[in-house]
């Protein structure tokens, strides 16, 4: 019981930190949208250039930095000693630093070719502006690599709050730039602020990393049995994490020919709202349970692994299903309320809302897929998520090609976003099949019934939100969005109570629980 309470407290605190971080990130996006919109040269150049360093990093390293590190580090700590685990950490740090420094050099040198590869149909004016911005931002791949190294180490040591803070720091830097300096330095300064923000993400973790015993050691060997074990896992992990970067490359390439390139920033803004919602909950779930899953796997406790994974999936479906349905129904008033201001016009709202509506279809699949991938990684079954990733990329490509072939001039951002949703669905379904076959997770009839209750409640809520949205469509921005949302919250709550959802029952039990009763999970802090 004490362990469950500790996880619940960590999840709650992480949720609060990430909520503030996401709110600040949303403010950053609102300010960026107001300043540059979707149709300006600066907007298209920045959206294209900012994708490249992170996409290339994800393509070459991606989730390998933490996913290959955490199982090996925890296995060494459990089976050998903390000292041996720290030695592995030092060698791993040096390896990531070497790889990211090489990536940076290549990115700076070949920036013009990379920009034209990712967005070949952009105008020459946009391409010319995107090239120096790409060069300016490419050094951040080093900071990304170091930041994720520190995240993996701290989470393995049971520290979740500092890693959760890192986005808050970088978002604060970018918001400060957009408020005080954007008129002086423009989109070039914004790119520099993004670079500084990623540097701060690594720097803010250093005191906590040092406190827990890690010290960089330049002479630490790069060829050790532990490093070879991590590298052996790295390739399938890398391919398993390719879904997002490869699909981004495919979709950006097709989007460069839609609405004279305005589809690129529109997809970017829609994707940020999508990540804001999915990331808030899936980040807490996956980053909190991954080290615990790794320890359970190292000690052979499959029952604990199954419990953690199953509970995470049920909670995510309960929370995200109604949000996804609501976003689908209210995409246009949502985008209009958040972004439409300054240079972000009504046409930008329509384009972004179309993308967001179809991204919403993949929200539940993406969040649950993250948990399942982490469960497979923790068990060091790396090849299976790799197979799922390759199939999901194929699904994305098939939907985009089919849409472009069948729809012709009507092909738009909705099809591209739908392709991303199809990729998320394909990946989640395959990883679920793999996890069940390996007995990493097992479901009872009661579990399946809980999933169905959440989905049914969300669909009923969606119908109510749709009709409420039509009733209030002629009112102001805030009212046309807020009132249908309130209707949706009320209807979903009523449905879950009527259907006696396990999650709503757990919430009522927690509210009734006395904080001083240790037998019911109280605390004596």
Secondary structure, 3 states (H helix, E strand, C coil): CHHHHHHHHHHHHHHHHHHHHHHHHHHHHHHHHHHHCCCCHHHHHHHHHHHHHHHHHHHHCCCHHHHHHHHHHHHHHHHCCHHHHHHHHHHHHHHHHHHHHHHHHHHHHCHHHHHHHHCCCCCHHHHHHHHHHHHHHHCHHHHHHHHHHHHHHHHHCCCCHHHHHHHHHHHHHHHHHHHHCHHHHHHHHHHHHHHHHHHHHHHCCHHHHHHCCCCCCCCCCCCCHHHHHHHHHHHHHHHHCHHHHHHHHHHHHHHCCCHHHHHHHHHHHHHHHHHHHHHHHHHHHHHHHHHHHHHHHHCCCHHHHHHHHHHHHHHHHHHHHHHHHHHHHCHHHHHHHHHCECCECHHHHHHHHHHHHHHHHCHHHHHHHHHHHHHHHHCCCHHHHHHHHHHHHHHHHHHHHHHHHHHHHHCCHHHHHHHHHHHHHHHHHHHHHHHHHCCCCCCCHHHHHHHHHHHHHHHHHHHHHHHHHHHCCCCCHHHHHHHHHHHHHHHHHHHHHHCCCHHHHHHHHHHHCCCCCHHHCCCCC
